[in-house]
Amino acid sequence: MCFLLFVWRIFYKGGALNFAKSLRKVIEKHGGKVLLKHKVDEILVENGEVRGVRVGEKVFKSRIIVANINAKTTFLELVGEDKLSREFIEYIKSLKMSPSCFMVFLGVDMDLSTYPTIIQNLDEKYGIIINSNADPTLAPEGKASLTILTLANYRDFPNKGTKEYLEKKKAFVNKLIKKAERIIPGLSKHIIVIDAATPKTFEEYTFMPEGAIYAFDQSIDTKRPYFKTPIKDLYLASASTFPGGGIEAVVISGIICANDICGWKIPK
Ligand SMILES: Cc1cc2nc3c(=O)[nH]c(=O)nc-3n(C[C@H](O)[C@H](O)[C@H](O)COP(=O)(O)OP(=O)(O)OC[C@H]3O[C@@H](n4cnc5c(N)ncnc54)[C@H](O)[C@@H]3O)c2cc1C
């Protein structure tokens, strides 16, 4: 696993959820509908053309489907191997997932405003992001919210809820706080809120295989699937396709996909 820690430099005011809320507003303004708690079980395909999606017993018919979830899940689970060529299935199966990460989220009663927002320790392979320095609305005055993170391997974590899992999680938390304390002395004594996430947590919350943070491995060897798929009118717009992982890159993939579907007509 590559241990280069890549800390993003994009911050959304008020947190990433605000970005999702902004997108929802745009969709609704243009007559669209956002359905929460609708996990797609199947992408319906007939004669090589997409027909819609199935959520439990409900069927949503559509001439075009844009899949925003990981391409492995899209093709191997939702479309189904029987609808695709053996060669394409082998290619999708061969794609390597990116690493995952371990994150500790802290709320502290310390003023950290004189620290840089992002601190990366490349030798020890971890980073600290002082979120409230990028966006002061993320902590009350005189307090701070921060994240300590390191890359982590999905397979190193036992099943969630087991004793081994909880012990491993606790050990990671303690190790990262100890490291961060060398940069922020007294940190552990000022914690008022603490939470942590393992690769298994990311898998559970995002449905991303292996809790991968950038979908597929961000390497020049990774040949990401093209946004136009072998199934007619089924498109990809996500970290699985060009240009790759990270919110900005995913937005670019969405712009490419939307423009292609609309025939690249430049609005007047
Ligand atoms: C811990 C962590 C921190 C990160 N920090 C940053 C950062 O600071 N800046 C940055 O630019 N990038 C960051 N990234 C990377 C970035 O979040 C991803 O690259 C990006 O969100 C991927 O966008 P996406 O639309 O492809 O997938 P997602 O954002 O994962 O969206 C896919 C959506 O599909 C839903 N879904 C999955 N399966 C189904 C199904 N069957 N039916 C219906 N819905 C389904 C999921 O619930 C999810 O809402 C981070 C990633 C992680 C995990």
The ligand as an SDF file (V2000), in Angstrom:
LIG
                    3D

 53 58  0  0  0  0  0  0  0  0999 V2000
  -13.0260   10.0600    4.9970 C   0  0  0  0  0  0  0  0  0  0  0  0
  -12.9650   10.7150    3.6720 C   0  0  0  0  0  0  0  0  0  0  0  0
  -12.5540   12.0340    3.5990 C   0  0  0  0  0  0  0  0  0  0  0  0
  -12.4920   12.6780    2.3780 C   0  0  0  0  0  0  0  0  0  0  0  0
  -12.1340   13.9980    2.3400 N   0  0  0  0  0  0  0  0  0  0  0  0
  -12.1720   14.6570    1.1710 C   0  0  0  0  0  0  0  0  0  0  0  0
  -11.9060   16.0700    1.1140 C   0  0  0  0  0  0  0  0  0  0  0  0
  -11.6360   16.7150    2.1170 O   0  0  0  0  0  0  0  0  0  0  0  0
  -11.9560   16.6910   -0.0930 N   0  0  0  0  0  0  0  0  0  0  0  0
  -12.2190   15.9990   -1.2420 C   0  0  0  0  0  0  0  0  0  0  0  0
  -12.2450   16.6060   -2.3150 O   0  0  0  0  0  0  0  0  0  0  0  0
  -12.4860   14.6580   -1.2200 N   0  0  0  0  0  0  0  0  0  0  0  0
  -12.4780   13.9790   -0.0490 C   0  0  0  0  0  0  0  0  0  0  0  0
  -12.7510   12.6260   -0.0130 N   0  0  0  0  0  0  0  0  0  0  0  0
  -12.9930   11.9050   -1.2760 C   0  0  0  0  0  0  0  0  0  0  0  0
  -14.3820   12.2300   -1.7710 C   0  0  0  0  0  0  0  0  0  0  0  0
  -15.2840   12.2110   -0.6910 O   0  0  0  0  0  0  0  0  0  0  0  0
  -14.8100   11.2120   -2.7970 C   0  0  0  0  0  0  0  0  0  0  0  0
  -13.8440   11.0740   -3.8390 O   0  0  0  0  0  0  0  0  0  0  0  0
  -16.1260   11.6600   -3.4230 C   0  0  0  0  0  0  0  0  0  0  0  0
  -17.1070   11.9020   -2.4390 O   0  0  0  0  0  0  0  0  0  0  0  0
  -16.6370   10.5920   -4.3300 C   0  0  0  0  0  0  0  0  0  0  0  0
  -17.8410   11.0690   -4.8770 O   0  0  0  0  0  0  0  0  0  0  0  0
  -18.8310   10.0840   -5.5550 P   0  0  0  0  0  0  0  0  0  0  0  0
  -19.9990   10.9110   -5.9610 O   0  0  0  0  0  0  0  0  0  0  0  0
  -18.1210    9.2730   -6.5650 O   0  0  0  0  0  0  0  0  0  0  0  0
  -19.2420    9.0590   -4.3970 O   0  0  0  0  0  0  0  0  0  0  0  0
  -19.9410    9.3370   -3.0040 P   0  0  0  0  0  0  0  0  0  0  0  0
  -19.6840   10.7100   -2.5210 O   0  0  0  0  0  0  0  0  0  0  0  0
  -19.5390    8.1690   -2.1520 O   0  0  0  0  0  0  0  0  0  0  0  0
  -21.4870    9.2430   -3.3700 O   0  0  0  0  0  0  0  0  0  0  0  0
  -22.0780    8.0330   -3.7390 C   0  0  0  0  0  0  0  0  0  0  0  0
  -23.4640    8.0060   -3.1370 C   0  0  0  0  0  0  0  0  0  0  0  0
  -24.1480    6.8600   -3.6260 O   0  0  0  0  0  0  0  0  0  0  0  0
  -24.8750    6.2900   -2.5460 C   0  0  0  0  0  0  0  0  0  0  0  0
  -25.0940    4.8790   -2.8760 N   0  0  0  0  0  0  0  0  0  0  0  0
  -24.2120    3.8460   -2.8290 C   0  0  0  0  0  0  0  0  0  0  0  0
  -24.8020    2.6960   -3.2080 N   0  0  0  0  0  0  0  0  0  0  0  0
  -26.0840    3.0320   -3.5260 C   0  0  0  0  0  0  0  0  0  0  0  0
  -27.2080    2.2780   -4.0100 C   0  0  0  0  0  0  0  0  0  0  0  0
  -27.1490    0.9640   -4.2390 N   0  0  0  0  0  0  0  0  0  0  0  0
  -28.3780    2.9370   -4.1960 N   0  0  0  0  0  0  0  0  0  0  0  0
  -28.4870    4.2790   -3.9720 C   0  0  0  0  0  0  0  0  0  0  0  0
  -27.4580    5.0400   -3.5250 N   0  0  0  0  0  0  0  0  0  0  0  0
  -26.2840    4.4040   -3.3150 C   0  0  0  0  0  0  0  0  0  0  0  0
  -23.9990    6.4850   -1.3360 C   0  0  0  0  0  0  0  0  0  0  0  0
  -24.7760    6.4250   -0.1730 O   0  0  0  0  0  0  0  0  0  0  0  0
  -23.4500    7.8880   -1.6120 C   0  0  0  0  0  0  0  0  0  0  0  0
  -24.3190    8.8780   -1.0960 O   0  0  0  0  0  0  0  0  0  0  0  0
  -12.8420   11.9640    1.1960 C   0  0  0  0  0  0  0  0  0  0  0  0
  -13.2770   10.6370    1.2780 C   0  0  0  0  0  0  0  0  0  0  0  0
  -13.3500   10.0200    2.5050 C   0  0  0  0  0  0  0  0  0  0  0  0
  -13.8840    8.6050    2.5940 C   0  0  0  0  0  0  0  0  0  0  0  0
  1  2  1  0
  2  3  1  0
  2 52  2  0
  3  4  2  0
  4  5  1  0
  4 50  1  0
  5  6  2  0
  6  7  1  0
  6 13  1  0
  7  8  2  0
  7  9  1  0
  9 10  1  0
 10 11  2  0
 10 12  1  0
 12 13  2  0
 13 14  1  0
 14 15  1  0
 14 50  1  0
 15 16  1  0
 16 17  1  0
 16 18  1  0
 18 19  1  0
 18 20  1  0
 20 21  1  0
 20 22  1  0
 22 23  1  0
 23 24  1  0
 24 25  2  0
 24 26  1  0
 24 27  1  0
 27 28  1  0
 28 29  2  0
 28 30  1  0
 28 31  1  0
 31 32  1  0
 32 33  1  0
 33 34  1  0
 33 48  1  0
 34 35  1  0
 35 36  1  0
 35 46  1  0
 36 37  1  0
 36 45  1  0
 37 38  2  0
 38 39  1  0
 39 40  1  0
 39 45  2  0
 40 41  1  0
 40 42  2  0
 42 43  1  0
 43 44  2  0
 44 45  1  0
 46 47  1  0
 46 48  1  0
 48 49  1  0
 50 51  2  0
 51 52  1  0
 52 53  1  0
M  END
$$$$
